Structure formats: structure tokens, C-alpha cells
Amino acid sequence: MLSYRHAFHAGNHADVLKHAIVVQLLRYLAQKDKAYWYIDTHAGAGVYSLQEGYATKTGEFATGIAKLWDRTDLPPIFADYVDEVAALNTDGNLRFYPGSPYLAFRLMREQDRMRLFEMHTTEIDVLRHNFRDAGRRAMLYAGDGFEGVKALLPPPPRRALVLIDPSYEDKRDYTRTLNCVEEGLRRFATGTYAVWYPQVTRLESQRFPDQLKRLQERNWLHVSLTIGNPPKDGFGLFGSGMFIFNPPYTLAKTLKDAMPWLVSTLGIDKAATFKVEYRGD
């Protein structure tokens, strides 16, 4: 939806989960010398200020990255993620937050490429500004990532991470995401697809993980973080999940070891919990 701006939510608990996993997926792809592509269907602005503008209106980063920033007991997966956020805040103060495209660009090697889609007419201009020096390594598209990604699959190196994380403010995004993954797997069955989704009271959200499981019988990973009970008014985010098709085989154990710490750090009441489900080859 063109009214949606991720800056309102930058660095919140959902971003912590999503971006920690994105970092791990890209590190795994980089273990081989062969090039890979990073494809983002809903790229946003790329970088967000936490001290001015939209993020200050909600302060949601206080529920997420701010709670990890000064911790000295971070599990490795979250220490790696915080290190990447810290690279954007070289003075040691948490002033800026990197979106998925910025994290991906930092982790890319010379041979890797990124393809970013953003439909919001203002966000795409900010994204272009933030990637003005990226050269031929990054191509940006002003348009619908659900549709645009089709032409990119399979990518030339036959290795890629495709991140699909719409806002889901439009309930049609759930169906469009399912269709996008299904077609992606048909065109490029060996690619890694990472789907983010919100935990909200909407029925579409509650049944979404089971619908994703039906797209591929095996070789998927589902992780969710619930920070507390659903809001009494029925509105707002009380958790999120990541569903990964063709994940690294090591990621499930990494998450099972680290998620209890994240629940204790970000949870707000006794309903805080996590789930890790894995179906291997």
C-alpha cells in the first residue's frame, strides 16, 4: 500500500528476527566462491534514521534493536547482526538502522549482485539516493516486486536469496506472497526464499504458516517470535515469523539455541514465546 512506510517500524522486534536471519542466509551463500544474487521484492528505503522523522513518531526500535544494543551476552547469531547495525553507527550511538538492502550490500562480494524492487513513489527515490554509489552491482526497480521478480528467476549464477516481506496491510498480500513463492519455486527450485510475516489478530496471518508449509513438502524452516499477548483492541503487531525455503541445514539448530535468549530479552509478558520447525531434505 502506498501509505505504508517501514520507517515507522524500523528496528522493532520483527526487524531483529528478520535481519538476524537475513545476515545468516547471506553468510551461508558466501561460503562458496561462486556468485549469488540478492533479490528483495519490497526493499523500502534501505536506511532509516532513529533520531528524526517517522521512526521517532512510534519509537518501535525501543522494542527491538535498542534492547540488544548494549548487551554483552548476545548469542552469536544476534551478535553478528548487531555488529552489522553497528557498522552504520561508527560513533557507538544508535542513530541509524539498516534495512535488508543495506545489510545485503555490506555482505556482498565483488562478484555478487542485488536486485531491489520498491513500489512506493517516495521510498524508491530515497532508495536510489542511498544506493547512488553502488554502480552495476545493484539494480533498482520502481514497481511491483511480486510481478517483477518473475523475470529474474532463475538468476544467471543459479544461486540466490529472495526476500519477500510486504507490509500485509492489504490482506491480498498473503495470497500474493503464496503465489509468488509457488511460482518462484517452479522457475528456480533450488533458490533460497525467505518470507517474513506479521503476527496480528487477522485470520489470514494465523493460517499463513500452514499455507506456506503446503508449498513444499520438505526442506523448509519456520521460526516465529511472539513478544506477548495480542493487544486488547485487536490492533498491532505482537510477533512475527520467518519461513525459509531451502535453508542452510545448520540454521535450525542455531535458532533453537538462540531463540530462548531473544524471548527473554524482547518478551513483554508471560505469553512471550518462540517456535522453530524444520523439515529437512
Backbone torsions as a table, in degrees:
resi	resn	phi	psi	omega
1	MET	NA	140.0	-174.5
2	LEU	-74.1	-7.6	176.0
3	SER	-85.6	-13.2	-173.0
4	TYR	-81.2	133.9	173.3
5	ARG	-131.3	121.1	-177.0
6	HIS	-67.0	-20.4	-179.3
7	ALA	-55.0	-29.6	177.5
8	PHE	-61.1	-28.4	-171.9
9	HIS	-113.4	3.7	-173.1
10	ALA	-56.8	129.3	175.7
11	GLY	80.2	10.1	-179.1
12	ASN	-76.1	-176.7	-176.7
13	HIS	-59.2	-34.5	179.3
14	ALA	-68.0	-38.0	176.9
15	ASP	-65.0	-37.3	178.6
16	VAL	-57.5	-50.7	-179.5
17	LEU	-62.8	-50.2	-177.0
18	LYS	-60.4	-49.6	-171.9
19	HIS	-76.3	-30.5	173.9
20	ALA	-62.5	-39.0	179.6
21	ILE	-72.2	-41.6	177.9
22	VAL	-57.3	-43.4	178.3
23	VAL	-59.1	-44.0	-179.2
24	GLN	-66.9	-39.1	179.1
25	LEU	-63.9	-40.6	179.8
26	LEU	-71.9	-36.5	175.5
27	ARG	-61.4	-39.1	-179.7
28	TYR	-65.3	-44.6	178.5
29	LEU	-61.1	-32.9	-177.5
30	ALA	-77.9	-4.3	177.9
31	GLN	-68.8	-22.4	174.4
32	LYS	-101.9	146.5	-178.0
33	ASP	-68.2	-27.1	-176.7
34	LYS	-62.1	143.7	-176.9
35	ALA	-64.2	157.0	171.1
36	TYR	-136.1	164.3	172.3
37	TRP	-111.1	144.4	169.0
38	TYR	-110.4	123.5	-177.8
39	ILE	-121.6	126.1	-176.5
40	ASP	-122.6	116.4	-175.6
41	THR	-77.9	-21.1	-178.1
42	HIS	-141.0	76.7	-165.6
43	ALA	-74.2	-27.0	-176.6
44	GLY	71.7	-151.2	-175.8
45	ALA	-91.8	-15.7	177.8
46	GLY	94.8	-44.3	179.5
47	VAL	-141.3	144.4	-175.8
48	TYR	-133.5	138.9	173.4
49	SER	-82.1	135.7	176.3
50	LEU	-100.8	-0.1	-176.6
51	GLN	-113.5	-4.1	176.7
52	GLU	-155.1	161.7	176.0
53	GLY	79.1	-149.4	-169.9
54	TYR	-59.8	-41.1	-175.2
55	ALA	-61.5	-30.7	-178.3
56	THR	-75.8	-18.1	-179.6
57	LYS	-72.1	-29.8	-179.0
58	THR	-111.1	-30.6	-178.6
59	GLY	62.6	27.2	-175.2
60	GLU	-65.9	-21.5	178.7
61	PHE	-62.7	-18.5	176.4
62	ALA	-67.0	-21.1	178.5
63	THR	-87.8	-3.8	-172.4
64	GLY	-133.1	-102.8	-172.4
65	ILE	-57.5	-33.4	-179.1
66	ALA	-62.4	-29.7	-179.5
67	LYS	-78.1	-15.4	179.1
68	LEU	-101.1	-18.7	-165.1
69	TRP	-56.9	-45.8	-175.8
70	ASP	-102.9	9.3	-178.3
71	ARG	-75.1	143.6	178.4
72	THR	-109.5	3.6	-177.1
73	ASP	-115.7	30.0	-176.5
74	LEU	-67.7	130.8	168.8
75	PRO	-59.4	153.5	-173.7
76	PRO	-51.8	-40.7	-177.8
77	ILE	-63.7	-35.3	180.0
78	PHE	-86.4	-27.0	173.5
79	ALA	-65.0	-41.3	178.3
80	ASP	-61.7	-45.0	178.6
81	TYR	-62.7	-47.1	-179.3
82	VAL	-64.1	-35.2	176.3
83	ASP	-60.0	-38.3	179.4
84	GLU	-70.1	-36.9	174.7
85	VAL	-66.1	-40.1	-179.1
86	ALA	-63.7	-29.2	179.3
87	ALA	-63.8	-21.0	177.0
88	LEU	-91.4	-6.8	-177.3
89	ASN	-129.8	69.5	-169.0
90	THR	-68.6	-15.6	178.3
91	ASP	-87.3	0.7	177.7
92	GLY	88.0	-5.1	177.9
93	ASN	-99.6	138.4	-178.3
94	LEU	-80.1	92.9	-177.0
95	ARG	-114.7	-27.1	-177.1
96	PHE	-130.9	151.5	178.8
97	TYR	-126.2	130.0	179.9
98	PRO	-85.5	130.2	171.3
99	GLY	-78.3	177.9	-178.0
100	SER	-55.8	-42.0	-179.5
101	PRO	-61.9	-39.2	-180.0
102	TYR	-67.0	-43.9	177.5
103	LEU	-59.4	-44.3	-178.6
104	ALA	-64.1	-41.1	-178.3
105	PHE	-65.6	-38.4	178.3
106	ARG	-63.9	-33.5	-175.1
107	LEU	-89.5	-12.8	180.0
108	MET	-67.5	149.8	172.8
109	ARG	-100.8	174.4	-175.7
110	GLU	-57.5	-34.9	-175.8
111	GLN	-83.8	-9.2	-176.2
112	ASP	-88.7	160.0	-178.3
113	ARG	-135.5	155.7	176.3
114	MET	-130.7	147.2	178.6
115	ARG	-131.5	119.9	-171.7
116	LEU	-120.4	131.4	175.9
117	PHE	-112.6	140.3	173.0
118	GLU	-152.9	125.7	-176.0
119	MET	-92.6	-25.0	-177.5
120	HIS	-66.4	126.1	-171.2
121	THR	-65.6	-29.5	177.5
122	THR	-84.6	-42.6	-178.7
123	GLU	-60.8	-38.6	-178.9
124	ILE	-64.8	-33.6	177.5
125	ASP	-67.3	-41.1	177.8
126	VAL	-66.3	-40.7	178.4
127	LEU	-61.2	-44.2	178.0
128	ARG	-60.5	-40.6	178.7
129	HIS	-64.4	-43.1	-177.7
130	ASN	-68.3	-23.8	-179.5
131	PHE	-112.6	25.7	-176.1
132	ARG	-64.4	-23.6	-178.7
133	ASP	-104.7	12.7	-175.1
134	ALA	-76.5	-20.0	179.5
135	GLY	65.7	-148.2	-174.1
136	ARG	-76.8	-5.5	-179.6
137	ARG	-72.5	-21.6	-178.2
138	ALA	-128.0	131.3	172.3
139	MET	-119.5	132.5	-176.0
140	LEU	-114.1	139.3	-177.3
141	TYR	-126.5	127.8	175.0
142	ALA	-88.2	95.7	-178.6
143	GLY	173.0	-171.0	-174.4
144	ASP	-79.8	110.9	-179.2
145	GLY	-65.5	-31.6	177.3
146	PHE	-56.8	-41.1	179.9
147	GLU	-84.7	-41.6	-173.6
148	GLY	-65.7	-30.8	-175.9
149	VAL	-65.3	-24.8	-177.1
150	LYS	-57.5	-41.1	-176.3
151	ALA	-71.5	-13.0	-177.0
152	LEU	-96.5	-6.0	-175.1
153	LEU	-110.9	132.3	-1.9
154	PRO	-79.1	149.0	178.2
155	PRO	-74.1	156.6	-176.9
156	PRO	-52.2	-41.2	-179.3
157	PRO	-79.5	-4.7	-178.4
158	ARG	60.1	28.0	174.6
159	ARG	-141.6	131.0	-177.5
160	ALA	-165.9	152.6	164.8
161	LEU	-111.2	123.9	176.1
162	VAL	-109.9	116.4	177.6
163	LEU	-99.5	126.4	-180.0
164	ILE	-122.0	105.2	-176.5
165	ASP	-143.2	69.4	175.2
166	PRO	-67.8	173.5	-179.1
167	SER	-76.5	-26.0	-175.2
168	TYR	63.1	14.5	172.6
169	GLU	-64.8	-32.1	171.6
170	ASP	-92.8	117.2	-174.7
171	LYS	-62.0	-16.3	176.3
172	ARG	-67.6	-17.0	179.4
173	ASP	-61.9	-29.8	178.6
174	TYR	-63.2	-48.6	178.9
175	THR	-66.9	-39.7	-179.4
176	ARG	-66.0	-36.1	177.0
177	THR	-65.4	-45.7	178.3
178	LEU	-58.4	-44.9	179.6
179	ASN	-65.1	-37.7	-179.4
180	CYS	-64.2	-45.6	179.6
181	VAL	-66.5	-44.1	-178.3
182	GLU	-59.5	-45.9	179.5
183	GLU	-69.9	-36.7	178.1
184	GLY	-60.4	-45.3	179.2
185	LEU	-65.0	-31.2	178.0
186	ARG	-70.3	-38.7	-178.8
187	ARG	-81.1	-32.1	-171.3
188	PHE	-147.9	78.5	-169.2
189	ALA	-67.3	-24.1	-175.5
190	THR	-95.2	-0.5	178.9
191	GLY	-69.8	157.5	173.5
192	THR	-95.2	124.0	-179.9
193	TYR	-116.6	123.1	179.3
194	ALA	-113.8	117.8	-177.2
195	VAL	-111.3	121.3	173.4
196	TRP	-95.3	144.4	174.5
197	TYR	-145.5	153.4	-179.7
198	PRO	-89.9	149.3	167.2
199	GLN	-95.2	107.8	177.4
200	VAL	-136.1	173.4	-175.4
201	THR	-77.2	-6.8	-179.5
202	ARG	-63.8	136.6	-178.9
203	LEU	-57.9	-39.1	-179.0
204	GLU	-58.2	-37.0	179.0
205	SER	-69.8	-40.4	-174.8
206	GLN	-68.2	-32.7	-178.5
207	ARG	-95.2	-4.5	-172.9
208	PHE	-61.9	-46.7	-179.5
209	PRO	-56.9	-41.7	179.7
210	ASP	-66.7	-32.9	176.7
211	GLN	-68.0	-38.2	177.8
212	LEU	-64.9	-39.5	179.9
213	LYS	-59.0	-30.5	-177.4
214	ARG	-77.2	-10.1	-179.3
215	LEU	-76.3	-25.6	-179.2
216	GLN	-151.0	123.1	-172.4
217	GLU	-63.7	-38.4	-175.3
218	ARG	-133.7	172.8	176.1
219	ASN	64.0	54.8	173.8
220	TRP	-140.4	158.7	179.7
221	LEU	-135.6	133.2	177.6
222	HIS	-125.4	125.5	175.9
223	VAL	-130.8	138.6	177.8
224	SER	-136.4	150.0	175.6
225	LEU	-125.3	121.0	174.3
226	THR	-109.9	122.3	-176.5
227	ILE	-91.3	-12.7	179.7
228	GLY	175.2	-173.2	177.6
229	ASN	-64.3	151.3	174.6
230	PRO	-59.0	144.8	177.8
231	PRO	-57.0	142.9	-177.2
232	LYS	-63.2	-28.8	-179.8
233	ASP	-82.5	-2.5	177.3
234	GLY	83.1	-0.1	-178.2
235	PHE	-114.1	149.4	174.8
236	GLY	106.2	161.7	-174.9
237	LEU	-92.2	125.0	177.6
238	PHE	-117.3	10.6	176.8
239	GLY	169.9	-176.3	179.8
240	SER	-161.1	171.0	179.2
241	GLY	-144.0	160.9	172.7
242	MET	-128.2	130.9	177.7
243	PHE	-118.9	121.5	-173.1
244	ILE	-119.7	123.9	174.4
245	PHE	-94.9	134.6	-177.4
246	ASN	59.2	55.9	-177.6
247	PRO	-81.4	164.3	169.3
248	PRO	-60.1	139.7	-175.7
249	TYR	-68.6	-18.3	-179.1
250	THR	-85.1	-13.8	-169.5
251	LEU	-69.7	-35.0	-178.1
252	ALA	-60.2	-47.2	179.7
253	LYS	-65.4	-40.8	178.1
254	THR	-56.2	-44.1	-178.7
255	LEU	-71.9	-40.1	178.3
256	LYS	-60.5	-35.0	179.2
257	ASP	-74.5	-33.9	-170.5
258	ALA	-97.3	-25.7	-173.5
259	MET	-64.5	-34.4	175.9
260	PRO	-57.6	-38.1	177.8
261	TRP	-63.9	-41.8	-178.4
262	LEU	-66.3	-38.1	177.2
263	VAL	-61.8	-44.4	-178.9
264	SER	-67.7	-26.7	-177.7
265	THR	-85.9	-39.9	-174.9
266	LEU	-103.8	-14.3	-178.9
267	GLY	-63.6	145.7	-177.1
268	ILE	-114.3	-13.1	176.1
269	ASP	-157.1	-174.5	-173.5
270	LYS	-70.1	-12.2	178.0
271	ALA	-81.4	-6.5	-179.5
272	ALA	-62.7	133.5	-177.4
273	THR	-162.5	178.5	176.3
274	PHE	-143.2	166.8	175.3
275	LYS	-142.8	135.8	171.1
276	VAL	-129.6	119.4	176.8
277	GLU	-122.3	137.2	-177.6
278	TYR	-139.9	131.8	174.2
279	ARG	-123.6	107.2	-175.8
280	GLY	-80.5	-173.8	179.7
281	ASP	-62.7	NA	NA
